[in-house]
Amino acid sequence: MIECSGLHAHLDATALEALMRRAAAAGSAHVLASHMHAFGSGGGVTGVVLLAESHITVHTWPERDYAAFDVFMCGRCDAEAAAAVIAEAAATVEIRSLERRTPAAVSGPPGLAGPAGRTA
């Protein structure tokens, strides 16, 4: 999660989408689609950039001078490089990262061999 105060909280939907697309490119991810929603004049924005490798989301609260981004990427993508693009223009930023791993019990689509050779 990338928590920002300052500029990012006041960007419009178009600028946020462009920022998130630049972040995806920096992380070597492939954008499939995006959707942004503005909550009216001064009401903030929520949005998602759907990636072949997962997603990047944003929620802004301009009245609190706050924006939060989530960057989820898998495979050979570089989520830290994507986060750096988002963070570089923020007045104050806190990046909290958590590497998620697929639980051992989840082995893939049904019918594929799972733990101890069992099929799902």
Secondary structure, DSSP 8 states (H G I E B T S, - for coil): -EEEESGGGG--HHHHHHHHHHHHHHTT--EEEEEEEE-STTS-EEEEEEETTEEEEEEEEGGGTEEEEEEEE-TT--HHHHHHHHHTT-SEEEE--------TT--SSTTSB-GGG-B-
